[in-house]
Amino acid sequence: MSLFIKIVTIFIFIGCLFSCNSSKQEEATTIASKVNLLDTAKWFIGTWQNQTSDGLFTEQWNQKNDSVYSAISTVVVNHKDTVFFESILLEQKNIELFYTVSVKDQNKELPVSFKLVNATANQLVFENPTHDFPTKITYLKISEDSIMASISGLIDGKEKVEQFPMKKIK
């Protein structure tokens, strides 16, 4: 065999190897994209509340479509004054899940996204290490009608955690 034919054969062989690996990667990506991470959060759907001395905390989650859940979160004082309002989107983008929050009178009301970093049947953990506070948002399903949402991160160099226990009302 001439040197030219050997070199061409080697290049064809290497090309086949890369082509096979590329096809496997594409197949893995296609399979992963069919996995709906949003399904891990089906237990979010509904209206959740907690009455505290600070007011009535409510989160109301709805399914918009097969890749987006949306929520409105409020704190109402004296049954009339809304002192806190945020809108939330839980969105699957390709093979990742994002928790995106827009808070009235904060961050110029621009959305802030947190990426899902850990998921189990009863817990979802979202993080955004570049955000000031919180850098982590966690939802823990305690029972069918009880969840605990928490936000955490550093404030003045000290770890701070705020917890929001909620009961499902519908």
C-alpha positions as a Markdown table, in Angstrom:
| # | Residue | x | y | z |
|---|---|---|---|---|
| 1 | Met | 0.0 | 0.0 | 0.0 |
| 2 | Ser | 1.3 | 3.4 | -0.8 |
| 3 | Leu | 1.9 | 6.0 | 1.9 |
| 4 | Phe | -0.9 | 8.2 | 0.4 |
| 5 | Ile | -3.5 | 5.4 | 0.7 |
| 6 | Lys | -2.3 | 4.6 | 4.3 |
| 7 | Ile | -2.7 | 8.3 | 5.3 |
| 8 | Val | -6.2 | 8.5 | 3.7 |
| 9 | Thr | -7.2 | 5.3 | 5.4 |
| 10 | Ile | -6.1 | 6.7 | 8.8 |
| 11 | Phe | -8.0 | 9.9 | 8.2 |
| 12 | Ile | -11.2 | 8.0 | 7.2 |
| 13 | Phe | -10.8 | 5.8 | 10.3 |
| 14 | Ile | -10.4 | 8.9 | 12.6 |
| 15 | Gly | -13.3 | 10.6 | 10.9 |
| 16 | Cys | -15.5 | 7.6 | 11.5 |
| 17 | Leu | -14.5 | 7.6 | 15.2 |
| 18 | Phe | -15.5 | 11.3 | 15.6 |
| 19 | Ser | -18.7 | 10.7 | 13.6 |
| 20 | Cys | -19.7 | 7.8 | 15.9 |
| 21 | Asn | -18.9 | 9.8 | 19.0 |
| 22 | Ser | -20.8 | 12.8 | 17.6 |
| 23 | Ser | -23.8 | 10.6 | 16.9 |
| 24 | Lys | -23.7 | 9.2 | 20.4 |
| 25 | Gln | -23.5 | 12.7 | 21.9 |
| 26 | Glu | -26.4 | 13.9 | 19.8 |
| 27 | Glu | -28.4 | 10.8 | 20.8 |
| 28 | Ala | -27.7 | 11.5 | 24.5 |
| 29 | Thr | -28.7 | 15.1 | 24.1 |
| 30 | Thr | -31.9 | 14.1 | 22.3 |
| 31 | Ile | -32.8 | 11.6 | 25.1 |
| 32 | Ala | -32.0 | 14.2 | 27.8 |
| 33 | Ser | -34.0 | 16.9 | 26.1 |
| 34 | Lys | -37.1 | 14.6 | 26.3 |
| 35 | Val | -36.8 | 14.3 | 30.0 |
| 36 | Asn | -39.1 | 16.9 | 31.5 |
| 37 | Leu | -37.4 | 18.2 | 34.7 |
| 38 | Leu | -40.5 | 20.3 | 35.3 |
| 39 | Asp | -42.3 | 17.1 | 36.2 |
| 40 | Thr | -40.1 | 16.9 | 39.3 |
| 41 | Ala | -41.9 | 20.0 | 40.6 |
| 42 | Lys | -45.5 | 18.9 | 39.9 |
| 43 | Trp | -46.1 | 19.2 | 43.6 |
| 44 | Phe | -45.7 | 23.0 | 43.4 |
| 45 | Ile | -49.0 | 23.3 | 41.6 |
| 46 | Gly | -51.7 | 24.8 | 43.8 |
| 47 | Thr | -52.1 | 27.6 | 46.4 |
| 48 | Trp | -49.9 | 27.6 | 49.4 |
| 49 | Gln | -50.2 | 29.9 | 52.4 |
| 50 | Asn | -48.8 | 30.7 | 55.8 |
| 51 | Gln | -50.4 | 33.2 | 58.3 |
| 52 | Thr | -47.7 | 34.9 | 60.4 |
| 53 | Ser | -47.6 | 38.0 | 62.6 |
| 54 | Asp | -46.0 | 39.7 | 59.6 |
| 55 | Gly | -49.0 | 39.0 | 57.4 |
| 56 | Leu | -50.5 | 36.3 | 55.1 |
| 57 | Phe | -47.8 | 34.8 | 52.9 |
| 58 | Thr | -49.2 | 33.2 | 49.7 |
| 59 | Glu | -47.7 | 31.4 | 46.7 |
| 60 | Gln | -50.0 | 30.4 | 43.9 |
| 61 | Trp | -48.5 | 28.0 | 41.3 |
| 62 | Asn | -50.1 | 27.2 | 37.9 |
| 63 | Gln | -48.9 | 25.2 | 34.9 |
| 64 | Lys | -48.7 | 27.4 | 31.8 |
| 65 | Asn | -47.5 | 24.7 | 29.4 |
| 66 | Asp | -45.3 | 21.6 | 29.3 |
| 67 | Ser | -42.2 | 23.6 | 30.0 |
| 68 | Val | -43.3 | 26.5 | 32.3 |
| 69 | Tyr | -44.9 | 26.8 | 35.7 |
| 70 | Ser | -45.7 | 30.3 | 36.9 |
| 71 | Ala | -46.4 | 31.7 | 40.3 |
| 72 | Ile | -47.3 | 34.8 | 42.2 |
| 73 | Ser | -46.0 | 35.3 | 45.7 |
| 74 | Thr | -47.4 | 37.9 | 48.0 |
| 75 | Val | -47.4 | 39.0 | 51.6 |
| 76 | Val | -50.6 | 40.8 | 52.6 |
| 77 | Val | -50.9 | 42.7 | 55.9 |
| 78 | Asn | -54.2 | 43.5 | 57.6 |
| 79 | His | -56.1 | 41.7 | 54.9 |
| 80 | Lys | -55.6 | 44.6 | 52.5 |
| 81 | Asp | -52.1 | 45.9 | 52.1 |
| 82 | Thr | -49.8 | 44.0 | 49.8 |
| 83 | Val | -46.3 | 44.6 | 51.2 |
| 84 | Phe | -44.5 | 42.1 | 49.0 |
| 85 | Phe | -45.1 | 40.9 | 45.5 |
| 86 | Glu | -43.0 | 38.7 | 43.2 |
| 87 | Ser | -43.7 | 36.8 | 40.0 |
| 88 | Ile | -41.9 | 33.5 | 39.5 |
| 89 | Leu | -41.3 | 31.3 | 36.4 |
| 90 | Leu | -40.1 | 27.7 | 36.7 |
| 91 | Glu | -38.9 | 27.0 | 33.1 |
| 92 | Gln | -37.3 | 24.1 | 31.5 |
| 93 | Lys | -34.8 | 25.3 | 28.8 |
| 94 | Asn | -33.4 | 22.3 | 26.9 |
| 95 | Ile | -32.1 | 20.0 | 29.6 |
| 96 | Glu | -31.9 | 22.6 | 32.4 |
| 97 | Leu | -34.5 | 23.9 | 34.9 |
| 98 | Phe | -34.5 | 27.6 | 36.0 |
| 99 | Tyr | -36.3 | 29.4 | 38.8 |
| 100 | Thr | -36.7 | 33.0 | 37.6 |
| 101 | Val | -37.9 | 35.7 | 40.0 |
| 102 | Ser | -39.0 | 39.3 | 39.4 |
| 103 | Val | -39.6 | 41.2 | 42.7 |
| 104 | Lys | -41.5 | 44.4 | 42.8 |
| 105 | Asp | -39.3 | 47.3 | 44.0 |
| 106 | Gln | -36.1 | 45.1 | 43.9 |
| 107 | Asn | -33.3 | 44.7 | 41.3 |
| 108 | Lys | -35.1 | 47.3 | 39.2 |
| 109 | Glu | -37.8 | 44.6 | 38.8 |
| 110 | Leu | -35.5 | 42.8 | 36.4 |
| 111 | Pro | -35.7 | 39.0 | 36.5 |
| 112 | Val | -33.1 | 37.0 | 38.4 |
| 113 | Ser | -32.6 | 33.3 | 37.4 |
| 114 | Phe | -31.5 | 30.4 | 39.6 |
| 115 | Lys | -30.4 | 27.1 | 38.0 |
| 116 | Leu | -31.5 | 23.8 | 39.4 |
| 117 | Val | -28.4 | 22.1 | 41.0 |
| 118 | Asn | -30.0 | 19.3 | 42.9 |
| 119 | Ala | -33.3 | 17.5 | 42.6 |
| 120 | Thr | -35.0 | 14.6 | 44.4 |
| 121 | Ala | -38.6 | 13.5 | 44.6 |
| 122 | Asn | -39.1 | 15.9 | 47.6 |
| 123 | Gln | -36.6 | 18.6 | 47.2 |
| 124 | Leu | -35.4 | 21.1 | 44.6 |
| 125 | Val | -32.4 | 23.3 | 45.0 |
| 126 | Phe | -31.7 | 26.3 | 42.8 |
| 127 | Glu | -28.5 | 28.4 | 42.9 |
| 128 | Asn | -27.2 | 31.7 | 41.5 |
| 129 | Pro | -23.8 | 32.3 | 43.1 |
| 130 | Thr | -23.5 | 35.7 | 41.4 |
| 131 | His | -26.7 | 37.1 | 43.0 |
| 132 | Asp | -26.3 | 39.2 | 46.2 |
| 133 | Phe | -29.0 | 37.6 | 48.3 |
| 134 | Pro | -30.3 | 35.0 | 48.1 |
| 135 | Thr | -27.8 | 32.8 | 46.3 |
| 136 | Lys | -29.8 | 29.6 | 47.0 |
| 137 | Ile | -33.5 | 28.8 | 46.9 |
| 138 | Thr | -34.7 | 25.5 | 48.2 |
| 139 | Tyr | -38.2 | 23.9 | 48.2 |
| 140 | Leu | -38.8 | 20.9 | 50.4 |
| 141 | Lys | -42.0 | 18.8 | 50.2 |
| 142 | Ile | -42.8 | 17.7 | 53.7 |
| 143 | Ser | -46.1 | 16.1 | 52.9 |
| 144 | Glu | -48.8 | 16.3 | 50.2 |
| 145 | Asp | -50.1 | 19.5 | 51.9 |
| 146 | Ser | -47.0 | 21.0 | 53.5 |
| 147 | Ile | -43.8 | 22.5 | 52.0 |
| 148 | Met | -40.9 | 24.6 | 53.2 |
| 149 | Ala | -39.4 | 27.2 | 50.9 |
| 150 | Ser | -36.1 | 28.7 | 52.0 |
| 151 | Ile | -33.7 | 31.3 | 50.7 |
| 152 | Ser | -30.1 | 31.5 | 51.9 |
| 153 | Gly | -26.8 | 33.2 | 51.2 |
| 154 | Leu | -24.4 | 35.6 | 52.7 |
| 155 | Ile | -25.3 | 39.0 | 54.2 |
| 156 | Asp | -22.3 | 41.1 | 55.5 |
| 157 | Gly | -20.2 | 37.9 | 55.3 |
| 158 | Lys | -22.6 | 35.9 | 57.5 |
| 159 | Glu | -24.8 | 33.0 | 56.4 |
| 160 | Lys | -28.4 | 33.9 | 56.5 |
| 161 | Val | -31.4 | 31.5 | 56.0 |
| 162 | Glu | -35.0 | 32.5 | 55.8 |
| 163 | Gln | -37.7 | 29.8 | 55.9 |
| 164 | Phe | -41.2 | 29.9 | 54.7 |
| 165 | Pro | -43.4 | 27.0 | 55.8 |
| 166 | Met | -46.6 | 26.7 | 53.8 |
| 167 | Lys | -49.8 | 24.6 | 53.8 |
| 168 | Lys | -51.7 | 23.8 | 50.7 |
| 169 | Ile | -55.2 | 25.3 | 50.7 |
| 170 | Lys | -56.2 | 24.2 | 47.2 |
